[in-house]
Amino acid sequence: MRELSMHILDIVQNSIVAGASVIEIVINENLIDDTLTIAIDDNGRGMSEDEVSKVISPFFTSRTTRKVGLGIPMFKASAEACDGAFKITSEKGKGTYIEAVFKHSHIDRVPIGNMAETMIVLVSSDINIDFIYKHIRNDKEYILSTKEIKEVLGEVPINSMEVLEWIKNNIIEGIKALSK
């Protein structure tokens, strides 16, 4: 994939299919240590140890609509190709945690991509899921919580065009502020 945000979108879709009601996405750019860490944590139905060992293979998927699952293996390969590491832990009935670490300055590391658009797709896909998006760059942190936004909105749906536009702009400005 040409952007890490597309990997994130793919992995989070797995969380949604697994029935997660809370999904946390953390992007940590530590320029001092030259690392980029992407972590996705959900409270979905989780997997057994056997499923976890199989899920990194492109020839395994739990979906019945196709015979291969490339998302997790491609994410893992992308991290490892950039002098990084990959780990996945899961527990049946509790959820799944996926972490990919990249060497930030590695020549083959693809850009993070458009996280504002990625989050809009995710937030509008299911209004019942609470998303927490954290983006950290060195000592600065940006956090977006759809649960908090929903509490402020009251009866206004989070997937209304005006709210989605506000969320998109908030993410763009929040990420921009991390570079200042």
Disulfide bonds with the S-S distance in Angstrom:
none
